[in-house]
Each structure stands twice: as C-alpha cells, then as structure tokens.
C-alpha cells in the first residue's frame, strides 16, 4: 500500500525543486520528515540519489538550511535526500537523565531493542 506523503514546503532553487515532506511511519509510530532536492530533468529520466544522514540530534533542516548542495546537484543531475533520522513527538521516550545523545531526537541509525525505546 502506498505511503501518503504530505508536502510541508516547496521552493524553486538552482534549477530544481527543494521540498520538505512528511509521512506517517509504521516503523517508528511517528510522523517522519525529510527534505528532497530534485533537479530539473526530462520526463521519465532516471536520476541517481544521494542520501545524506545528518549528525547526532540534527534534523533534515541541518543540511537543507546550512549546506549548499543544490547547485552541484542540479549541474550533476543528482537527487539529494536528507531524512530526519530520529523519531520525534509526543509519546517518544526521552533519556531519564536528560542526556542529549540518547532518547528523543538522538540519532544513531540503529533499531533499539530495549524498552521503552524499542517502540520508536
């Protein structure tokens, strides 16, 4: 079954489209956000994709707002995808000690296996 994707924002930039999108993730049980830059291209063209995984505690906005990849991607014909790799929102457990590097918003690109973190 196709995943419903909501457009949060979309703008033209450097000969392409920069968008921020959101979908309900079955895996994390939360809404997940990602940004994508798609350069102008011929209809039906197959373009390579670069996946950018941002650092600890960062959202997709870290590279989308601070990096400048769009001009190079447009010139090279690359799609650039930057997901927020951390579940966020109400119900996502946080570290009891308030550590920034564990729990809500921390991203280590792993699947947690222990409760209460395994759910998200």
N, CA, C and O atoms as CSV, one atom per row, in Angstrom:
chain,resi,resn,atom,element,x,y,z
A,1,UNK,N,N,0.841,-1.181,0.000
A,1,UNK,CA,C,0.000,0.000,0.000
A,1,UNK,C,C,0.885,1.242,0.000
A,1,UNK,O,O,1.822,1.318,0.796
A,2,UNK,N,N,0.617,2.221,-0.870
A,2,UNK,CA,C,1.441,3.428,-0.938
A,2,UNK,C,C,1.366,4.234,0.356
A,2,UNK,O,O,0.336,4.265,1.029
A,3,UNK,N,N,2.465,4.877,0.682
A,3,UNK,CA,C,2.542,5.740,1.857
A,3,UNK,C,C,2.090,7.133,1.454
A,3,UNK,O,O,2.541,7.669,0.442
A,4,UNK,N,N,1.193,7.723,2.250
A,4,UNK,CA,C,0.753,9.091,1.979
A,4,UNK,C,C,1.853,10.053,2.417
A,4,UNK,O,O,2.324,9.995,3.553
A,5,UNK,N,N,2.253,10.929,1.514
A,5,UNK,CA,C,3.303,11.903,1.791
A,5,UNK,C,C,2.696,13.304,1.688
A,5,UNK,O,O,2.044,13.644,0.700
A,6,UNK,N,N,2.924,14.104,2.727
A,6,UNK,CA,C,2.419,15.477,2.790
A,6,UNK,C,C,3.555,16.444,2.461
A,6,UNK,O,O,4.665,16.295,2.971
A,7,UNK,N,N,3.284,17.421,1.621
A,7,UNK,CA,C,4.263,18.458,1.327
A,7,UNK,C,C,4.171,19.536,2.397
A,7,UNK,O,O,3.132,20.176,2.556
A,8,UNK,N,N,5.264,19.734,3.134
A,8,UNK,CA,C,5.338,20.773,4.158
A,8,UNK,C,C,5.701,22.104,3.509
A,8,UNK,O,O,5.111,23.138,3.823
A,9,UNK,N,N,6.681,22.072,2.600
A,9,UNK,CA,C,7.074,23.270,1.866
A,9,UNK,C,C,7.750,22.859,0.570
A,9,UNK,O,O,8.245,21.739,0.438
A,10,UNK,N,N,7.764,23.784,-0.388
A,10,UNK,CA,C,8.405,23.513,-1.666
A,10,UNK,C,C,8.779,24.845,-2.309
A,10,UNK,O,O,7.960,25.760,-2.387
A,11,UNK,N,N,10.044,24.943,-2.776
A,11,UNK,CA,C,10.514,26.157,-3.440
A,11,UNK,C,C,11.408,25.790,-4.616
A,11,UNK,O,O,12.020,24.722,-4.629
A,12,UNK,N,N,11.483,26.678,-5.603
A,12,UNK,CA,C,12.408,26.522,-6.714
A,12,UNK,C,C,13.782,27.007,-6.263
A,12,UNK,O,O,13.893,28.028,-5.584
A,13,UNK,N,N,14.813,26.285,-6.638
A,13,UNK,CA,C,16.167,26.672,-6.257
A,13,UNK,C,C,17.178,26.057,-7.210
A,13,UNK,O,O,17.145,24.848,-7.438
A,14,UNK,N,N,18.078,26.861,-7.772
A,14,UNK,CA,C,19.174,26.388,-8.620
A,14,UNK,C,C,18.738,25.398,-9.693
A,14,UNK,O,O,19.406,24.386,-9.902
A,15,UNK,N,N,17.655,25.667,-10.361
A,15,UNK,CA,C,17.243,24.781,-11.441
A,15,UNK,C,C,16.683,23.464,-10.948
A,15,UNK,O,O,16.925,22.415,-11.545
A,16,UNK,N,N,15.945,23.517,-9.872
A,16,UNK,CA,C,15.310,22.318,-9.340
A,16,UNK,C,C,14.268,22.680,-8.294
A,16,UNK,O,O,13.949,23.852,-8.095
A,17,UNK,N,N,13.748,21.667,-7.634
A,17,UNK,CA,C,12.714,21.845,-6.615
A,17,UNK,C,C,13.238,21.333,-5.278
A,17,UNK,O,O,13.640,20.175,-5.165
A,18,UNK,N,N,13.232,22.212,-4.249
A,18,UNK,CA,C,13.618,21.838,-2.889
A,18,UNK,C,C,12.335,21.716,-2.076
A,18,UNK,O,O,11.584,22.682,-1.937
A,19,UNK,N,N,12.088,20.526,-1.542
A,19,UNK,CA,C,10.856,20.303,-0.781
A,19,UNK,C,C,11.165,19.683,0.568
A,19,UNK,O,O,12.168,18.990,0.742
A,20,UNK,N,N,10.286,19.947,1.512
A,20,UNK,CA,C,10.278,19.258,2.800
A,20,UNK,C,C,8.971,18.480,2.841
A,20,UNK,O,O,7.897,19.036,2.614
A,21,UNK,N,N,9.073,17.189,3.134
A,21,UNK,CA,C,7.924,16.290,3.093
A,21,UNK,C,C,7.788,15.553,4.420
A,21,UNK,O,O,8.745,15.456,5.187
A,22,UNK,N,N,6.593,15.038,4.682
A,22,UNK,CA,C,6.330,14.311,5.928
A,22,UNK,C,C,5.433,13.119,5.617
A,22,UNK,O,O,4.570,13.183,4.742
A,23,UNK,N,N,5.655,12.021,6.356
A,23,UNK,CA,C,4.800,10.843,6.220
A,23,UNK,C,C,4.656,10.174,7.583
A,23,UNK,O,O,5.501,10.338,8.463
A,24,UNK,N,N,3.583,9.426,7.739
A,24,UNK,CA,C,3.368,8.653,8.967
A,24,UNK,C,C,4.135,7.346,8.821
A,24,UNK,O,O,3.862,6.553,7.920
A,25,UNK,N,N,5.098,7.125,9.715
A,25,UNK,CA,C,5.933,5.926,9.645
A,25,UNK,C,C,5.324,4.797,10.459
A,25,UNK,O,O,5.052,4.951,11.650
A,26,UNK,N,N,5.111,3.653,9.803
A,26,UNK,CA,C,4.646,2.465,10.514
A,26,UNK,C,C,5.729,1.926,11.434
A,26,UNK,O,O,5.424,1.352,12.479
A,27,UNK,N,N,6.990,2.104,11.058
A,27,UNK,CA,C,8.110,1.558,11.823
A,27,UNK,C,C,8.305,2.288,13.142
A,27,UNK,O,O,8.471,1.650,14.181
A,28,UNK,N,N,8.287,3.630,13.115
A,28,UNK,CA,C,8.532,4.398,14.342
A,28,UNK,C,C,7.246,4.766,15.073
A,28,UNK,O,O,7.284,5.128,16.248
A,29,UNK,N,N,6.115,4.676,14.391
A,29,UNK,CA,C,4.855,5.079,15.010
A,29,UNK,C,C,4.738,6.582,15.164
A,29,UNK,O,O,3.935,7.060,15.964
A,30,UNK,N,N,5.532,7.342,14.405
A,30,UNK,CA,C,5.523,8.798,14.466
A,30,UNK,C,C,5.509,9.356,13.051
A,30,UNK,O,O,5.720,8.628,12.081
A,31,UNK,N,N,5.260,10.645,12.944
A,31,UNK,CA,C,5.463,11.314,11.670
A,31,UNK,C,C,6.966,11.483,11.482
A,31,UNK,O,O,7.683,11.812,12.427
A,32,UNK,N,N,7.437,11.257,10.270
A,32,UNK,CA,C,8.852,11.443,9.945
A,32,UNK,C,C,8.952,12.456,8.810
A,32,UNK,O,O,8.139,12.458,7.885
A,33,UNK,N,N,9.960,13.313,8.897
A,33,UNK,CA,C,10.149,14.397,7.942
A,33,UNK,C,C,11.444,14.191,7.169
A,33,UNK,O,O,12.423,13.675,7.709
A,34,UNK,N,N,11.445,14.592,5.915
A,34,UNK,CA,C,12.666,14.545,5.120
A,34,UNK,C,C,12.637,15.669,4.097
A,34,UNK,O,O,11.572,16.163,3.725
A,35,UNK,N,N,13.821,16.065,3.649
A,35,UNK,CA,C,13.892,17.041,2.568
A,35,UNK,C,C,14.421,16.344,1.329
A,35,UNK,O,O,15.156,15.360,1.414
A,36,UNK,N,N,14.032,16.872,0.173
A,36,UNK,CA,C,14.488,16.301,-1.094
A,36,UNK,C,C,14.670,17.431,-2.105
A,36,UNK,O,O,13.817,18.307,-2.247
A,37,UNK,N,N,15.797,17.386,-2.795
A,37,UNK,CA,C,16.042,18.294,-3.906
A,37,UNK,C,C,16.016,17.466,-5.179
A,37,UNK,O,O,16.742,16.479,-5.298
A,38,UNK,N,N,15.178,17.867,-6.133
A,38,UNK,CA,C,15.088,17.182,-7.420
A,38,UNK,C,C,15.418,18.198,-8.506
A,38,UNK,O,O,14.678,19.163,-8.698
A,39,UNK,N,N,16.534,17.987,-9.223
A,39,UNK,CA,C,16.888,18.919,-10.291
A,39,UNK,C,C,15.938,18.772,-11.479
A,39,UNK,O,O,15.316,17.727,-11.670
A,40,UNK,N,N,15.842,19.821,-12.258
A,40,UNK,CA,C,15.056,19.734,-13.493
A,40,UNK,C,C,15.617,18.598,-14.337
A,40,UNK,O,O,16.831,18.403,-14.400
A,41,UNK,N,N,14.735,17.857,-14.980
A,41,UNK,CA,C,15.150,16.712,-15.781
A,41,UNK,C,C,14.054,16.372,-16.790
A,41,UNK,O,O,12.904,16.789,-16.651
A,42,UNK,N,N,14.436,15.616,-17.790
A,42,UNK,CA,C,13.460,15.184,-18.792
A,42,UNK,C,C,12.477,14.205,-18.152
A,42,UNK,O,O,12.851,13.405,-17.295
A,43,UNK,N,N,11.229,14.281,-18.576
A,43,UNK,CA,C,10.213,13.365,-18.059
A,43,UNK,C,C,10.642,11.922,-18.293
A,43,UNK,O,O,11.057,11.556,-19.393
A,44,UNK,N,N,10.538,11.107,-17.247
A,44,UNK,CA,C,10.898,9.702,-17.340
A,44,UNK,C,C,12.371,9.414,-17.105
A,44,UNK,O,O,12.767,8.249,-17.073
A,45,UNK,N,N,13.193,10.444,-16.941
A,45,UNK,CA,C,14.631,10.242,-16.715
A,45,UNK,C,C,14.862,9.568,-15.361
A,45,UNK,O,O,14.168,9.846,-14.383
A,46,UNK,N,N,15.837,8.690,-15.329
A,46,UNK,CA,C,16.243,8.031,-14.086
A,46,UNK,C,C,17.460,8.776,-13.542
A,46,UNK,O,O,18.499,8.839,-14.200
A,47,UNK,N,N,17.330,9.344,-12.333
A,47,UNK,CA,C,18.412,10.119,-11.739
A,47,UNK,C,C,18.987,9.389,-10.532
A,47,UNK,O,O,18.242,8.751,-9.788
A,48,UNK,N,N,20.304,9.472,-10.325
A,48,UNK,CA,C,20.892,8.875,-9.127
A,48,UNK,C,C,20.494,9.678,-7.885
A,48,UNK,O,O,20.179,10.865,-7.970
A,49,UNK,N,N,20.516,9.006,-6.734
A,49,UNK,CA,C,20.107,9.619,-5.472
A,49,UNK,C,C,21.267,9.593,-4.493
A,49,UNK,O,O,21.941,8.575,-4.339
A,50,UNK,N,N,21.494,10.726,-3.830
A,50,UNK,CA,C,22.450,10.831,-2.734
A,50,UNK,C,C,21.640,10.932,-1.443
A,50,UNK,O,O,20.794,11.815,-1.305
A,51,UNK,N,N,21.898,10.028,-0.502
A,51,UNK,CA,C,21.242,10.048,0.815
A,51,UNK,C,C,22.207,10.686,1.802
A,51,UNK,O,O,23.342,10.230,1.938
A,52,UNK,N,N,21.773,11.735,2.492
A,52,UNK,CA,C,22.600,12.430,3.470
A,52,UNK,C,C,22.015,12.196,4.855
A,52,UNK,O,O,20.906,12.643,5.149
A,53,UNK,N,N,22.756,11.499,5.702
A,53,UNK,CA,C,22.310,11.237,7.073
A,53,UNK,C,C,23.003,12.230,7.990
A,53,UNK,O,O,24.212,12.153,8.208
A,54,UNK,N,N,22.233,13.156,8.520
A,54,UNK,CA,C,22.788,14.214,9.344
A,54,UNK,C,C,23.270,13.669,10.684
A,54,UNK,O,O,22.999,12.520,11.033
A,55,UNK,N,N,23.973,14.490,11.416
A,55,UNK,CA,C,24.605,14.065,12.667
A,55,UNK,C,C,23.668,13.971,13.856
A,55,UNK,O,O,22.469,14.230,13.749
A,56,UNK,N,N,24.229,13.605,14.966
A,56,UNK,CA,C,23.525,13.413,16.233
A,56,UNK,C,C,22.679,14.630,16.582
A,56,UNK,O,O,23.175,15.756,16.560
A,57,UNK,N,N,21.433,14.416,16.897
A,57,UNK,CA,C,20.409,15.389,17.292
A,57,UNK,C,C,19.952,16.296,16.149
A,57,UNK,O,O,19.096,17.152,16.374
A,58,UNK,N,N,20.478,16.148,14.944
A,58,UNK,CA,C,20.127,17.039,13.836
A,58,UNK,C,C,18.906,16.538,13.082
A,58,UNK,O,O,18.682,15.334,12.957
A,59,UNK,N,N,18.131,17.474,12.588
A,59,UNK,CA,C,17.014,17.146,11.713
A,59,UNK,C,C,17.474,17.306,10.266
A,59,UNK,O,O,18.631,17.641,10.010
A,60,UNK,N,N,16.573,17.068,9.333
A,60,UNK,CA,C,16.884,17.272,7.926
A,60,UNK,C,C,17.228,18.721,7.653
A,60,UNK,O,O,17.925,19.015,6.682
A,61,UNK,N,N,16.753,19.633,8.488
A,61,UNK,CA,C,16.998,21.059,8.278
A,61,UNK,C,C,18.479,21.413,8.427
A,61,UNK,O,O,18.927,22.419,7.875
A,62,UNK,N,N,19.238,20.609,9.158
A,62,UNK,CA,C,20.653,20.905,9.368
A,62,UNK,C,C,21.375,21.117,8.040
A,62,UNK,O,O,22.041,22.136,7.855
A,63,UNK,N,N,21.251,20.182,7.132
A,63,UNK,CA,C,21.938,20.329,5.844
A,63,UNK,C,C,21.112,21.151,4.860
A,63,UNK,O,O,21.677,21.882,4.047
A,64,UNK,N,N,19.797,21.044,4.918
A,64,UNK,CA,C,18.955,21.769,3.961
A,64,UNK,C,C,19.114,23.276,4.127
A,64,UNK,O,O,19.137,24.008,3.138
A,65,UNK,N,N,19.225,23.744,5.363
A,65,UNK,CA,C,19.319,25.178,5.614
A,65,UNK,C,C,20.754,25.690,5.668
A,65,UNK,O,O,20.990,26.866,5.393
A,66,UNK,N,N,21.717,24.839,6.014
A,66,UNK,CA,C,23.095,25.293,6.191
A,66,UNK,C,C,24.024,24.886,5.058
A,66,UNK,O,O,25.011,25.571,4.791
A,67,UNK,N,N,23.722,23.791,4.395
A,67,UNK,CA,C,24.610,23.296,3.343
A,67,UNK,C,C,24.254,23.902,1.998
A,67,UNK,O,O,23.143,24.393,1.798
A,68,UNK,N,N,25.188,23.862,1.101
A,68,UNK,CA,C,24.856,24.315,-0.243
A,68,UNK,C,C,25.241,23.236,-1.244
A,68,UNK,O,O,26.360,23.192,-1.756
A,69,UNK,N,N,24.285,22.382,-1.498
A,69,UNK,CA,C,24.454,21.221,-2.362
A,69,UNK,C,C,23.635,21.349,-3.637
A,69,UNK,O,O,23.901,20.650,-4.614
A,70,UNK,N,N,22.641,22.234,-3.640
A,70,UNK,CA,C,21.666,22.299,-4.733
A,70,UNK,C,C,22.304,22.624,-6.085
A,70,UNK,O,O,21.989,21.986,-7.090
A,71,UNK,N,N,23.189,23.602,-6.111
A,71,UNK,CA,C,23.800,23.981,-7.398
A,71,UNK,C,C,24.555,22.786,-7.988
A,71,UNK,O,O,24.401,22.484,-9.171
A,72,UNK,N,N,25.371,22.106,-7.174
A,72,UNK,CA,C,26.141,20.946,-7.652
A,72,UNK,C,C,25.206,19.815,-8.077
A,72,UNK,O,O,25.436,19.171,-9.101
A,73,UNK,N,N,24.154,19.571,-7.297
A,73,UNK,CA,C,23.211,18.504,-7.648
A,73,UNK,C,C,22.491,18.817,-8.955
A,73,UNK,O,O,22.260,17.923,-9.769
A,74,UNK,N,N,22.138,20.086,-9.155
A,74,UNK,CA,C,21.475,20.471,-10.408
A,74,UNK,C,C,22.426,20.267,-11.591
A,74,UNK,O,O,22.023,19.757,-12.636
A,75,UNK,N,N,23.694,20.669,-11.420
A,75,UNK,CA,C,24.666,20.524,-12.508
A,75,UNK,C,C,24.965,19.065,-12.824
A,75,UNK,O,O,25.199,18.714,-13.981
A,76,UNK,N,N,24.960,18.201,-11.789
A,76,UNK,CA,C,25.301,16.787,-11.970
A,76,UNK,C,C,24.083,15.886,-12.192
A,76,UNK,O,O,24.230,14.704,-12.503
A,77,UNK,N,N,22.880,16.448,-12.032
A,77,UNK,CA,C,21.667,15.647,-12.207
A,77,UNK,C,C,21.437,14.662,-11.080
A,77,UNK,O,O,21.038,13.523,-11.322
A,78,UNK,N,N,21.687,15.094,-9.831
A,78,UNK,CA,C,21.529,14.226,-8.660
A,78,UNK,C,C,20.323,14.635,-7.829
A,78,UNK,O,O,20.079,15.822,-7.616
A,79,UNK,N,N,19.578,13.654,-7.366
A,79,UNK,CA,C,18.538,13.885,-6.372
A,79,UNK,C,C,19.215,13.788,-5.007
A,79,UNK,O,O,20.012,12.878,-4.776
A,80,UNK,N,N,18.907,14.713,-4.106
A,80,UNK,CA,C,19.524,14.766,-2.786
A,80,UNK,C,C,18.429,14.600,-1.739
A,80,UNK,O,O,17.506,15.412,-1.675
A,81,UNK,N,N,18.523,13.549,-0.916
A,81,UNK,CA,C,17.517,13.262,0.108
A,81,UNK,C,C,18.174,13.325,1.477
A,81,UNK,O,O,19.213,12.705,1.706
A,82,UNK,N,N,17.559,14.085,2.393
A,82,UNK,CA,C,18.073,14.224,3.754
A,82,UNK,C,C,16.943,13.937,4.740
A,82,UNK,O,O,16.125,14.817,5.008
A,83,UNK,N,N,16.885,12.722,5.283
A,83,UNK,CA,C,15.830,12.410,6.253
A,83,UNK,C,C,16.192,12.866,7.658
A,83,UNK,O,O,17.367,12.926,8.022
A,84,UNK,N,N,15.167,13.188,8.446
A,84,UNK,CA,C,15.358,13.317,9.891
A,84,UNK,C,C,15.362,11.890,10.393
A,84,UNK,O,O,14.339,11.210,10.309
A,85,UNK,N,N,16.469,11.423,10.905
A,85,UNK,CA,C,16.607,10.011,11.268
A,85,UNK,C,C,16.150,9.696,12.685
A,85,UNK,O,O,16.273,8.555,13.131
A,86,UNK,N,N,15.621,10.695,13.404
A,86,UNK,CA,C,15.209,10.480,14.788
A,86,UNK,C,C,13.701,10.612,14.943
A,86,UNK,O,O,13.107,11.571,14.451
A,87,UNK,N,N,13.071,9.642,15.632
A,87,UNK,CA,C,11.651,9.827,15.930
A,87,UNK,C,C,11.472,11.003,16.885
A,87,UNK,O,O,12.223,11.149,17.849
A,88,UNK,N,N,10.489,11.823,16.614
A,88,UNK,CA,C,10.215,12.983,17.458
A,88,UNK,C,C,8.717,13.066,17.695
A,88,UNK,O,O,7.931,12.548,16.902
A,89,UNK,N,N,8.320,13.714,18.779
A,89,UNK,CA,C,6.911,13.936,19.043
A,89,UNK,C,C,6.478,13.358,20.369
A,89,UNK,O,O,7.242,12.695,21.071
A,90,UNK,N,N,5.229,13.631,20.689
A,90,UNK,CA,C,4.670,13.139,21.944
A,90,UNK,C,C,4.661,11.623,21.952
A,90,UNK,O,O,4.373,10.986,20.939
A,91,UNK,N,N,4.976,11.056,23.094
A,91,UNK,CA,C,4.967,9.608,23.231
A,91,UNK,C,C,6.306,8.961,22.950
A,91,UNK,O,O,6.493,7.785,23.262
A,92,UNK,N,N,7.256,9.702,22.362
A,92,UNK,CA,C,8.591,9.156,22.126
A,92,UNK,C,C,9.371,9.309,23.427
A,92,UNK,O,O,9.517,10.426,23.924
A,93,UNK,N,N,9.876,8.211,23.991
A,93,UNK,CA,C,10.571,8.306,25.277
A,93,UNK,C,C,11.872,9.095,25.171
A,93,UNK,O,O,12.547,9.090,24.142
A,94,UNK,N,N,12.198,9.765,26.259
A,94,UNK,CA,C,13.438,10.523,26.332
A,94,UNK,C,C,14.328,9.891,27.390
A,94,UNK,O,O,13.869,9.072,28.186
A,95,UNK,N,N,15.584,10.264,27.399
A,95,UNK,CA,C,16.519,9.765,28.398
A,95,UNK,C,C,16.145,10.341,29.761
A,95,UNK,O,O,15.961,11.551,29.890
A,96,UNK,N,N,16.033,9.494,30.768
A,96,UNK,CA,C,15.628,9.925,32.108
A,96,UNK,C,C,16.578,10.955,32.696
A,96,UNK,O,O,16.162,11.793,33.495
A,97,UNK,N,N,17.849,10.904,32.311
A,97,UNK,CA,C,18.835,11.843,32.837
A,97,UNK,C,C,18.947,13.100,31.989
A,97,UNK,O,O,19.733,13.991,32.312
A,98,UNK,N,N,18.174,13.188,30.909
A,98,UNK,CA,C,18.188,14.364,30.060
A,98,UNK,C,C,19.402,14.468,29.157
A,98,UNK,O,O,19.721,15.553,28.671
A,99,UNK,N,N,20.078,13.362,28.927
A,99,UNK,CA,C,21.263,13.389,28.055
A,99,UNK,C,C,20.851,13.715,26.626
A,99,UNK,O,O,19.862,13.179,26.126
A,100,UNK,N,N,21.597,14.583,25.975
A,100,UNK,CA,C,21.269,14.997,24.607
A,100,UNK,C,C,21.499,13.887,23.588
A,100,UNK,O,O,20.928,13.914,22.498
A,101,UNK,N,N,22.334,12.910,23.939
A,101,UNK,CA,C,22.747,11.910,22.956
A,101,UNK,C,C,22.008,10.583,23.087
A,101,UNK,O,O,22.442,9.574,22.532
A,102,UNK,N,N,20.887,10.579,23.821
A,102,UNK,CA,C,20.117,9.359,23.933
A,102,UNK,C,C,18.655,9.711,24.139
A,102,UNK,O,O,18.337,10.637,24.885
A,103,UNK,N,N,17.769,8.982,23.484
A,103,UNK,CA,C,16.338,9.233,23.632
A,103,UNK,C,C,15.805,10.124,22.538
A,103,UNK,O,O,16.261,10.061,21.396
A,104,UNK,N,N,14.848,10.949,22.882
A,104,UNK,CA,C,14.142,11.815,21.945
A,104,UNK,C,C,15.119,12.674,21.141
A,104,UNK,O,O,15.888,13.447,21.712
A,105,UNK,N,N,15.086,12.536,19.821
A,105,UNK,CA,C,15.897,13.366,18.960
A,105,UNK,C,C,17.317,12.891,18.732
A,105,UNK,O,O,18.015,13.456,17.890
A,106,UNK,N,N,17.773,11.871,19.451
A,106,UNK,CA,C,19.123,11.356,19.241
A,106,UNK,C,C,19.084,10.336,18.110
A,106,UNK,O,O,18.202,9.478,18.073
A,107,UNK,N,N,20.011,10.426,17.218
A,107,UNK,CA,C,20.017,9.512,16.080
A,107,UNK,C,C,21.319,8.769,15.968
A,107,UNK,O,O,22.359,9.376,15.711
A,108,UNK,N,N,21.287,7.487,16.151
A,108,UNK,CA,C,22.473,6.656,15.968
A,108,UNK,C,C,22.275,5.676,14.818
A,108,UNK,O,O,23.125,4.812,14.602
A,109,UNK,N,N,21.167,5.787,14.071
A,109,UNK,CA,C,20.875,4.946,12.920
A,109,UNK,C,C,20.844,3.463,13.292
A,109,UNK,O,O,21.366,2.621,12.561
A,110,UNK,N,N,20.238,3.159,14.416
A,110,UNK,CA,C,20.107,1.771,14.854
A,110,UNK,C,C,18.660,1.517,15.251
A,110,UNK,O,O,17.894,2.453,15.482
A,111,UNK,N,N,18.298,0.253,15.326
A,111,UNK,CA,C,16.993,-0.137,15.842
A,111,UNK,C,C,17.150,-0.506,17.304
A,111,UNK,O,O,17.875,-1.445,17.634
A,112,UNK,N,N,16.477,0.225,18.187
A,112,UNK,CA,C,16.529,-0.085,19.615
A,112,UNK,C,C,15.803,-1.395,19.880
A,112,UNK,O,O,14.783,-1.682,19.254
A,113,UNK,N,N,16.317,-2.173,20.789
A,113,UNK,CA,C,15.700,-3.465,21.119
A,113,UNK,C,C,15.189,-3.526,22.551
A,113,UNK,O,O,14.526,-4.492,22.927
A,114,UNK,N,N,15.489,-2.506,23.359
A,114,UNK,CA,C,15.066,-2.497,24.758
A,114,UNK,C,C,14.019,-1.419,24.991
A,114,UNK,O,O,14.081,-0.327,24.427
A,115,UNK,N,N,13.052,-1.759,25.841
A,115,UNK,CA,C,12.012,-0.800,26.207
A,115,UNK,C,C,12.621,0.267,27.118
A,115,UNK,O,O,13.563,-0.021,27.857
A,116,UNK,N,N,12.103,1.478,27.077
A,116,UNK,CA,C,10.930,1.920,26.340
A,116,UNK,C,C,11.241,2.407,24.932
A,116,UNK,O,O,10.356,2.935,24.260
A,117,UNK,N,N,12.477,2.242,24.470
A,117,UNK,CA,C,12.894,2.817,23.203
A,117,UNK,C,C,12.567,1.950,21.983
A,117,UNK,O,O,12.548,2.453,20.859
A,118,UNK,N,N,12.311,0.661,22.188
A,118,UNK,CA,C,12.082,-0.259,21.075
A,118,UNK,C,C,10.847,0.094,20.243
A,118,UNK,O,O,10.798,-0.219,19.053
A,119,UNK,N,N,9.867,0.732,20.843
A,119,UNK,CA,C,8.635,1.054,20.126
A,119,UNK,C,C,8.867,2.054,18.997
A,119,UNK,O,O,8.171,2.007,17.983
A,120,UNK,N,N,9.829,2.953,19.156
A,120,UNK,CA,C,10.038,4.015,18.149
A,120,UNK,C,C,11.348,3.862,17.436
A,120,UNK,O,O,11.674,4.668,16.564
